[in-house]
Amino acid sequence: MPDREIPGDRTEPAFLPYGRQEIGDADVKAVVEALVSGWLTTGPRVVEFEQAFVSHVGAKEGVAVNSGTAALHCAMRALGVGPGDDVIVPAITFAASANAALYEGATPIFADIEPDTLLIDPTSVAARITPATRVIVAVDYAGQPADYNALYALAKPRGIRIIADACHAPGATYKGRATGTLADISCFSFHPVKHLTTCEGGMAVTDNSGMAAHMRRFRNHGIDSDHRSREAAGAHAYDMVELGFNYRLPDVQCALGLSQLKRLSGWVAARQRIAALYEDALAGLAEAVPLKAHRDRTNAHHLYVVKLMDGIDRDRVFARLRADGIGANVHYAPVYLHSHYRKLGYKPGLCPVAEAVSRQILTLPMIPAMTAGDVRRVVGALTRATA
Ligand SMILES: Cc1ncc(COP(=O)(O)O)c(C=O)c1O
């Protein structure tokens, strides 16, 4: 059966959002089966989804949680991040990458980015390391992995751990190694605009079984067993050994994730094909350049980001694209410029490259079902908008 279409897709040039989930009949069937299975949450599909996901990425342990943000929070806890610790985070990322450090009472320290990839700049990280640094968060921005070798060269001798915020990059590789295997703990998101969706959801992935056990406990209030294991043992007693949260991902959503996972590789390949089409189509447009691709990495292309030439009014281009039915977006403003971070004392000027580049970037639609015609339509609109 074909995937459902958004009404209007075929009759008019519909508004093309920057990202969109793809839900097929197999997904609907899997969800319905889970709904009537007797296990809505903490049931067998959670473990099945965890195992299927980690075997897909080539890691040992996966802890399914109800958002990518929860995965980052679990990772911070499992790595022992707490008050007095610094956590180095790139300035250009979704706020959750830094917020997870705040949840644990630690201090986010913002590192600058490489201007042509928007990935965390190891030189800037090196300049920010102090004895208080406990963790570096490497964000695989837009779908391209960060430079893990350079980051570990800084981190390892100092006992600093690395969390991969791989929310943009399931299916990408760094020097032939898959995301999910590149850091102490890697975090994924299954939000609808991501590569595969569970409506909301995420997973923390690691090869360290002690950390995985800690994160499983933390997602369940800090309780040392879950409902299903107590049912199996015919036991009622449990102990809450630390203050955790309810970050559990229900079975119904894991069923959707399991069904979607079967198409993940195909979707990543489709995104890569669309990126290649964009690159060709943009070759003749001096006003907008794609981000640089490192040769030792493959890109899962969560977002298709271009940098506009200096002097172009990005917000005007954004508005013109929107008026033309193109769902352009911006990912991201520097995290520390948000009001909450300003209230904490962060000030403009911390990361000059990030501040400059964040005014030039524009995210163009990237949806696996896009055609070559869709790409031409977007680039045509961009050409008009930048003229
Ligand atoms: C880089 C990055 N980190 C973390 C998250 C948080 O994921 P979620 O929305 O599933 O909590 C996102 C989601 O947008 C993200 O893009």
The ligand as an SDF file (V2000), in Angstrom:
LIG
                    3D

 16 16  0  0  0  0  0  0  0  0999 V2000
   20.4570   18.6860   17.8770 C   0  0  0  0  0  0  0  0  0  0  0  0
   19.2430   18.2840   18.6680 C   0  0  0  0  0  0  0  0  0  0  0  0
   19.4170   17.8660   19.9240 N   0  0  0  0  0  0  0  0  0  0  0  0
   18.3800   17.4920   20.6980 C   0  0  0  0  0  0  0  0  0  0  0  0
   17.0920   17.5320   20.2250 C   0  0  0  0  0  0  0  0  0  0  0  0
   15.9710   17.1700   21.1300 C   0  0  0  0  0  0  0  0  0  0  0  0
   15.1890   16.1280   20.6570 O   0  0  0  0  0  0  0  0  0  0  0  0
   13.6500   16.0380   21.0630 P   0  0  0  0  0  0  0  0  0  0  0  0
   12.9100   17.0780   20.3220 O   0  0  0  0  0  0  0  0  0  0  0  0
   13.2750   14.6380   20.6470 O   0  0  0  0  0  0  0  0  0  0  0  0
   13.5900   16.2050   22.5370 O   0  0  0  0  0  0  0  0  0  0  0  0
   16.8570   17.9610   18.9250 C   0  0  0  0  0  0  0  0  0  0  0  0
   15.4870   18.0100   18.3950 C   0  0  0  0  0  0  0  0  0  0  0  0
   15.0470   18.8520   17.6910 O   0  0  0  0  0  0  0  0  0  0  0  0
   17.9530   18.3530   18.1260 C   0  0  0  0  0  0  0  0  0  0  0  0
   17.7800   18.8060   16.8770 O   0  0  0  0  0  0  0  0  0  0  0  0
  1  2  1  0
  2  3  1  0
  2 15  2  0
  3  4  2  0
  4  5  1  0
  5  6  1  0
  5 12  2  0
  6  7  1  0
  7  8  1  0
  8  9  2  0
  8 10  1  0
  8 11  1  0
 12 13  1  0
 12 15  1  0
 13 14  2  0
 15 16  1  0
M  END
$$$$
